[in-house]
Every structure is written in structure tokens, then in C-alpha cells.
């Protein structure tokens, strides 16, 4: 069941380059909306985004907004 309350947001910053890592890590960065070093995006806090973050947590810095 979907809840009416709005879930939180996550501020995701790329802190490390995707160069030299597996191509799936690079594709995950692009899927999150990150294309450059030190770029920050705000994404909704849901299971899909959390899964992508978990997969490449060594390239990211994540903060709750």
C-alpha cells in the first residue's frame, strides 16, 4: 500500500571517478544523474535509489535532506 506522506530526499555527490571501474558502476552513476566529479543531485529516498547507492557506495557521498 502506498502512503500519502512524502518520503525523504537524498543528496548524492560523486566524490570519486568512475574511470577504471566496471562498466556497470559507470552505468549506475549515469542512472543516478551523475556525470561529473563533485556533481550533486537530489533523488527521492526509495528502495531503487538505495539499491543503486549500495552498489557503488565507494564512489559516492550521501546525505539526507
ChimeraX commands (.cxc) that place a marker at each C-alpha (Angstrom):
marker #1 position 0.00,0.00,0.00 radius 0.5
marker #1 position 1.28,3.43,-0.89 radius 0.5
marker #1 position 1.43,6.02,1.83 radius 0.5
marker #1 position 0.36,9.60,1.28 radius 0.5
marker #1 position 3.22,11.10,3.25 radius 0.5
marker #1 position 6.20,12.17,1.17 radius 0.5
marker #1 position 9.34,10.16,1.73 radius 0.5
marker #1 position 12.62,11.95,2.25 radius 0.5
marker #1 position 15.16,13.06,-0.29 radius 0.5
marker #1 position 18.81,12.11,-0.64 radius 0.5
marker #1 position 21.59,14.45,-1.70 radius 0.5
marker #1 position 24.09,12.34,-3.65 radius 0.5
marker #1 position 27.55,13.64,-4.56 radius 0.5
marker #1 position 30.07,11.86,-6.75 radius 0.5
marker #1 position 33.41,12.01,-4.91 radius 0.5
marker #1 position 35.42,9.54,-6.99 radius 0.5
marker #1 position 35.77,9.00,-10.72 radius 0.5
marker #1 position 34.20,6.00,-12.43 radius 0.5
marker #1 position 37.31,5.52,-14.58 radius 0.5
marker #1 position 38.89,2.14,-14.01 radius 0.5
marker #1 position 35.77,0.58,-12.50 radius 0.5
marker #1 position 33.42,-1.96,-14.05 radius 0.5
marker #1 position 31.07,-0.63,-16.73 radius 0.5
marker #1 position 28.05,-1.38,-14.52 radius 0.5
marker #1 position 29.39,1.12,-11.97 radius 0.5
marker #1 position 29.61,3.77,-14.70 radius 0.5
marker #1 position 26.08,2.97,-15.90 radius 0.5
marker #1 position 24.79,3.25,-12.33 radius 0.5
marker #1 position 26.38,6.71,-11.96 radius 0.5
marker #1 position 24.60,7.83,-15.13 radius 0.5
marker #1 position 21.31,6.31,-13.93 radius 0.5
marker #1 position 21.60,8.36,-10.74 radius 0.5
marker #1 position 22.10,11.50,-12.86 radius 0.5
marker #1 position 25.78,11.95,-12.09 radius 0.5
marker #1 position 28.09,12.80,-14.95 radius 0.5
marker #1 position 30.99,14.76,-13.44 radius 0.5
marker #1 position 33.15,14.66,-10.33 radius 0.5
marker #1 position 31.75,16.64,-7.37 radius 0.5
marker #1 position 28.36,16.94,-9.06 radius 0.5
marker #1 position 25.42,16.74,-6.67 radius 0.5
marker #1 position 21.89,15.53,-7.40 radius 0.5
marker #1 position 18.81,15.22,-5.20 radius 0.5
marker #1 position 16.90,11.97,-5.59 radius 0.5
marker #1 position 13.88,10.56,-3.75 radius 0.5
marker #1 position 14.64,8.17,-0.91 radius 0.5
marker #1 position 13.24,4.88,-2.18 radius 0.5
marker #1 position 14.37,1.28,-2.50 radius 0.5
marker #1 position 15.55,1.60,-6.12 radius 0.5
marker #1 position 17.78,4.60,-5.40 radius 0.5
marker #1 position 19.08,3.00,-2.18 radius 0.5
marker #1 position 20.00,-0.13,-4.17 radius 0.5
marker #1 position 21.96,1.89,-6.73 radius 0.5
marker #1 position 23.75,3.76,-3.93 radius 0.5
marker #1 position 24.61,0.49,-2.18 radius 0.5
marker #1 position 26.08,-0.90,-5.38 radius 0.5
marker #1 position 28.54,1.99,-5.86 radius 0.5
marker #1 position 28.85,3.46,-2.36 radius 0.5
marker #1 position 32.65,3.70,-2.77 radius 0.5
marker #1 position 32.16,6.42,-5.42 radius 0.5
marker #1 position 29.54,8.50,-3.58 radius 0.5
marker #1 position 28.80,10.66,-0.58 radius 0.5
marker #1 position 25.16,10.55,0.52 radius 0.5
marker #1 position 23.30,12.93,2.85 radius 0.5
marker #1 position 19.64,13.03,3.85 radius 0.5
marker #1 position 17.87,16.28,3.01 radius 0.5
marker link #1:1,2 radius 0.2
marker link #1:2,3 radius 0.2
marker link #1:3,4 radius 0.2
marker link #1:4,5 radius 0.2
marker link #1:5,6 radius 0.2
marker link #1:6,7 radius 0.2
marker link #1:7,8 radius 0.2
marker link #1:8,9 radius 0.2
marker link #1:9,10 radius 0.2
marker link #1:10,11 radius 0.2
marker link #1:11,12 radius 0.2
marker link #1:12,13 radius 0.2
marker link #1:13,14 radius 0.2
marker link #1:14,15 radius 0.2
marker link #1:15,16 radius 0.2
marker link #1:16,17 radius 0.2
marker link #1:17,18 radius 0.2
marker link #1:18,19 radius 0.2
marker link #1:19,20 radius 0.2
marker link #1:20,21 radius 0.2
marker link #1:21,22 radius 0.2
marker link #1:22,23 radius 0.2
marker link #1:23,24 radius 0.2
marker link #1:24,25 radius 0.2
marker link #1:25,26 radius 0.2
marker link #1:26,27 radius 0.2
marker link #1:27,28 radius 0.2
marker link #1:28,29 radius 0.2
marker link #1:29,30 radius 0.2
marker link #1:30,31 radius 0.2
marker link #1:31,32 radius 0.2
marker link #1:32,33 radius 0.2
marker link #1:33,34 radius 0.2
marker link #1:34,35 radius 0.2
marker link #1:35,36 radius 0.2
marker link #1:36,37 radius 0.2
marker link #1:37,38 radius 0.2
marker link #1:38,39 radius 0.2
marker link #1:39,40 radius 0.2
marker link #1:40,41 radius 0.2
marker link #1:41,42 radius 0.2
marker link #1:42,43 radius 0.2
marker link #1:43,44 radius 0.2
marker link #1:44,45 radius 0.2
marker link #1:45,46 radius 0.2
marker link #1:46,47 radius 0.2
marker link #1:47,48 radius 0.2
marker link #1:48,49 radius 0.2
marker link #1:49,50 radius 0.2
marker link #1:50,51 radius 0.2
marker link #1:51,52 radius 0.2
marker link #1:52,53 radius 0.2
marker link #1:53,54 radius 0.2
marker link #1:54,55 radius 0.2
marker link #1:55,56 radius 0.2
marker link #1:56,57 radius 0.2
marker link #1:57,58 radius 0.2
marker link #1:58,59 radius 0.2
marker link #1:59,60 radius 0.2
marker link #1:60,61 radius 0.2
marker link #1:61,62 radius 0.2
marker link #1:62,63 radius 0.2
marker link #1:63,64 radius 0.2
marker link #1:64,65 radius 0.2
view
